[in-house]
Amino acid sequence: MKKITVIVRNLPFNTRKNAEALRMSVGLTLREDKVTVIFLDDGVYSATRIKPEKIDLPTLEKEFGALKMMKCELLADKPSMENRGIKELIENIKIVDREEIVQTMNESDIIIPF
């Protein structure tokens, strides 16, 4: 079993990159690997209750639901949230300090940045 970490760092607006990162993360769970998704920098906006359909982008509800069902660990970087004034995330996302983000990345066999 490998530990795979996917890092979502970009704004979810005007791009489908973050949606693809989550879809790929769902696909990675089909093997016996441990998948962790980290929302870092502007990527923390993807973990909020935004309404992407209002600007013709796909919603992420299915992906978040599948990741929850597959017991993926979802982490949001607390300093990134604080810097952007974000106080609330969707359910099942754990808010962690930067040290835990670094530790998770150090323990990973594979890191996939988006």
C-alpha positions, 0 to 999 in steps of 0.5 A, spaced: 500 500 500 502 506 498 500 513 501 498 518 495 497 525 497 494 530 492 495 537 493 489 542 491 492 549 490 489 553 485 482 557 485 476 553 483 474 559 478 475 559 471 478 552 471 476 545 471 483 543 474 480 542 482 474 538 479 479 534 475 484 533 482 478 530 486 476 526 480 483 523 480 483 522 487 476 518 487 480 514 481 486 513 486 482 510 491 480 504 487 486 501 489 488 499 496 492 505 496 491 510 502 489 517 499 489 524 502 487 530 499 490 537 501 487 543 500 492 549 500 493 556 498 487 558 494 485 551 493 482 552 500 476 555 496 474 548 493 473 546 500 468 551 502 460 552 500 461 555 493 456 555 488 461 553 482 454 552 477 453 559 477 459 560 473 458 554 469 463 550 472 461 543 475 459 542 482 464 537 486 458 534 491 459 527 487 467 527 488 466 529 495 461 524 497 465 519 493 471 521 497 468 520 504 465 514 502 472 511 500 474 514 507 479 519 504 483 523 508 481 531 507 485 536 510 485 544 509 491 548 511 489 552 517 494 558 515 491 558 508 484 559 510 486 564 515 489 568 510 483 568 506 478 569 511 475 563 510 471 560 517 467 554 514 468 548 510 464 543 507 463 537 512 468 531 513 474 536 511 479 536 517 482 543 518 490 542 520 496 546 522 501 547 517 506 542 521 501 536 519 501 538 512 508 537 512 508 531 516 503 528 511 507 530 505 513 527 508 510 520 509 507 520 502 510 515 497 507 519 491 505 527 491 501 529 486 500 537 485 494 540 482 
